[in-house]
Every structure is written in structure tokens, then in C-alpha cells.
């Protein structure tokens, strides 16, 4: 196969992959103030979830309007994933915690699990995104 045919084939394959990927809208509700920003992470696996943000597949920052915020992740491949949020009230780009690791800022994830004395696990927050995309609501907790 010549280089031109190979490039064309790869282009068609990548186009086909993008045709089955939809947009995922994350609506955040229950923010206690409009100070700062909301950081939303998109996770395709559980390693590091939810606090090792350097391991997310993608992340977005949203401004706050009233007590809500919205982000849209474009071309999300169908399958299992999870989303989490941090209400970064002081704008330092991370979740602030106390000396015991307990969040000092708002947080949340898909399915709104609220375990006691630990962070939510990936399996508690996972959702299955269809090819057409989806909208999920996350309620912030403090």
C-alpha cells in the first residue's frame, strides 16, 4: 500500500472514530458561592480517582453563575468513565484539604456517592456514556 493510500485509510479510520463520539455535558449544582472556579475531571480508569488530577484523561475549568456551572467535553468515546469536580474557591487550581486530608472546598462526582470517612471510588462514580453523548448532573458537597 502506498503512502497516499495509507494516509487516506488512517484518515478515514480516525473520522469514523470521531463519528461515534458524542459530547458530554456536566451540569454542576449546589455550589455554595460564586467565588473561584470549578475544575472538572474526566476519568477513563480508576487509578488515582478522584484526587490525583494529573491522571485524568481530560479536565476543564468552568466559571460559576449563581450556584451552578456547566462544562462540555467534546467527542467523548462511548464507554465507562467518571467525572469529578472541585469547587476551587480560592482559584489556586487544586483541592484544598485540612491536615487529615478532608476537603476544605466543595467536591463531587457522577452518581453523587457520599461515602463516610473516605473519598468516592471510581466504581461508585462510573457511568456508561452512549455514542450519542449524555448530560450528567453533579451536586456539590461541602
C-alpha positions as a printed NumPy array, in Angstrom:
array([[  0.   ,   0.   ,   0.   ],
       [  1.397,   3.361,  -0.983],
       [  1.845,   6.234,   1.449],
       [ -1.102,   8.136,  -0.027],
       [ -3.472,   5.179,   0.403],
       [ -2.173,   4.551,   3.932],
       [ -2.702,   8.189,   4.92 ],
       [ -6.19 ,   8.155,   3.397],
       [ -7.064,   4.917,   5.215],
       [ -5.852,   6.279,   8.536],
       [ -7.791,   9.49 ,   7.963],
       [-10.987,   7.563,   7.273],
       [-10.462,   5.406,  10.363],
       [ -9.959,   8.434,  12.585],
       [-13.017,  10.117,  11.057],
       [-15.077,   7.022,  11.804],
       [-13.897,   7.06 ,  15.427],
       [-14.926,  10.694,  15.835],
       [-18.367,   9.983,  14.35 ],
       [-19.193,   7.602,  17.217],
       [-18.01 ,  10.01 ,  19.913],
       [-20.562,  12.356,  21.432],
       [-20.384,  15.38 ,  23.681],
       [-20.806,  15.005,  27.439],
       [-22.3  ,  17.928,  29.336],
       [-21.649,  18.15 ,  33.073],
       [-24.055,  20.372,  34.978],
       [-22.849,  21.301,  38.452],
       [-25.438,  22.326,  41.027],
       [-25.406,  23.261,  44.687],
       [-22.265,  25.389,  44.741],
       [-22.269,  27.409,  47.959],
       [-20.859,  30.551,  46.342],
       [-19.847,  32.007,  43.01 ],
       [-16.28 ,  32.606,  44.207],
       [-13.459,  30.979,  42.294],
       [-13.941,  28.349,  39.621],
       [-14.963,  24.725,  39.149],
       [-12.44 ,  22.158,  37.935],
       [-13.994,  19.078,  36.311],
       [-12.028,  15.917,  35.575],
       [-12.873,  13.2  ,  33.034],
       [-11.583,   9.785,  34.113],
       [-11.364,   6.69 ,  31.901],
       [ -9.879,   4.494,  34.624],
       [ -9.816,   4.374,  38.398],
       [ -6.097,   4.821,  39.07 ],
       [ -5.806,   7.981,  41.179],
       [ -9.531,   8.781,  41.176],
       [-10.647,  11.304,  42.373],
       [ -7.751,  13.259,  43.822],
       [ -4.761,  12.671,  41.524],
       [ -5.799,  15.15 ,  38.858],
       [ -2.559,  14.57 ,  36.938],
       [ -4.055,  11.172,  35.975],
       [ -7.274,  12.45 ,  34.368],
       [ -7.902,  11.848,  30.678],
       [ -9.021,  15.489,  30.371],
       [-10.05 ,  18.373,  32.576],
       [-11.85 ,  21.645,  32.143],
       [-12.284,  24.767,  34.211],
       [-15.659,  26.485,  34.385],
       [-16.791,  29.826,  35.684],
       [-19.665,  29.894,  38.154],
       [-23.004,  31.588,  37.631],
       [-25.071,  31.833,  40.812],
       [-24.663,  28.39 ,  42.349],
       [-24.217,  26.446,  39.1  ],
       [-21.624,  25.787,  36.422],
       [-21.558,  23.792,  33.173],
       [-18.775,  22.2  ,  31.144],
       [-18.893,  20.265,  27.877],
       [-16.367,  17.587,  26.995],
       [-16.329,  17.236,  23.2  ],
       [-16.052,  13.923,  21.322],
       [-16.083,  11.594,  24.322],
       [-15.752,   7.977,  23.204],
       [-18.62 ,   5.743,  24.306],
       [-17.891,   3.549,  27.291],
       [-17.307,   3.577,  31.027],
       [-15.862,   6.695,  32.651],
       [-16.387,   9.001,  35.618],
       [-16.373,  12.744,  36.2  ],
       [-15.436,  14.657,  39.336],
       [-15.412,  18.277,  40.394],
       [-13.619,  20.593,  42.757],
       [-15.066,  23.971,  43.693],
       [-11.745,  25.813,  43.677],
       [-12.969,  28.798,  45.671],
       [ -9.568,  30.436,  46.09 ],
       [ -8.501,  29.885,  42.472],
       [ -5.263,  28.054,  43.267],
       [ -6.018,  25.25 ,  40.799],
       [ -6.344,  22.409,  43.295],
       [ -8.492,  20.898,  46.039],
       [ -7.51 ,  22.305,  49.42 ],
       [ -7.656,  19.864,  52.328],
       [ -7.008,  20.042,  56.05 ],
       [ -4.173,  18.205,  57.8  ],
       [ -6.235,  14.971,  57.77 ],
       [ -6.909,  15.18 ,  54.021],
       [-10.542,  16.233,  54.415],
       [-11.634,  18.656,  51.666],
       [-11.958,  22.308,  52.642],
       [-13.635,  23.129,  49.305],
       [-16.646,  21.699,  47.511],
       [-16.358,  18.422,  45.619],
       [-18.498,  15.84 ,  43.858],
       [-18.624,  13.188,  41.175],
       [-21.068,  11.454,  38.878],
       [-23.775,   9.424,  40.649],
       [-23.309,  11.672,  43.738],
       [-21.9  ,   8.969,  46.058],
       [-21.382,  10.241,  49.605],
       [-19.266,   7.681,  51.476],
       [-18.329,   8.496,  55.038],
       [-14.686,   8.907,  56.044],
       [-13.22 ,   8.3  ,  52.555],
       [-13.251,   9.606,  49.016],
       [-15.665,   8.09 ,  46.476],
       [-14.314,   5.206,  44.423],
       [-14.274,   5.067,  40.631],
       [-16.786,   2.179,  40.633],
       [-19.241,   4.32 ,  42.638],
       [-18.947,   7.226,  40.209],
       [-18.695,   5.399,  36.887],
       [-21.235,   5.977,  34.143],
       [-21.588,   4.465,  30.691],
       [-21.543,   7.146,  28.021],
       [-23.547,   6.229,  24.902],
       [-22.249,   7.005,  21.398],
       [-24.626,   9.972,  21.17 ],
       [-23.165,  11.589,  24.306],
       [-25.002,  12.433,  27.522],
       [-25.706,  15.008,  30.199],
       [-24.907,  14.34 ,  33.85 ],
       [-25.709,  16.428,  36.928],
       [-23.266,  16.532,  39.823],
       [-24.381,  18.059,  43.111],
       [-21.538,  19.718,  45.001],
       [-20.927,  18.624,  48.591],
       [-19.133,  20.577,  51.321]])
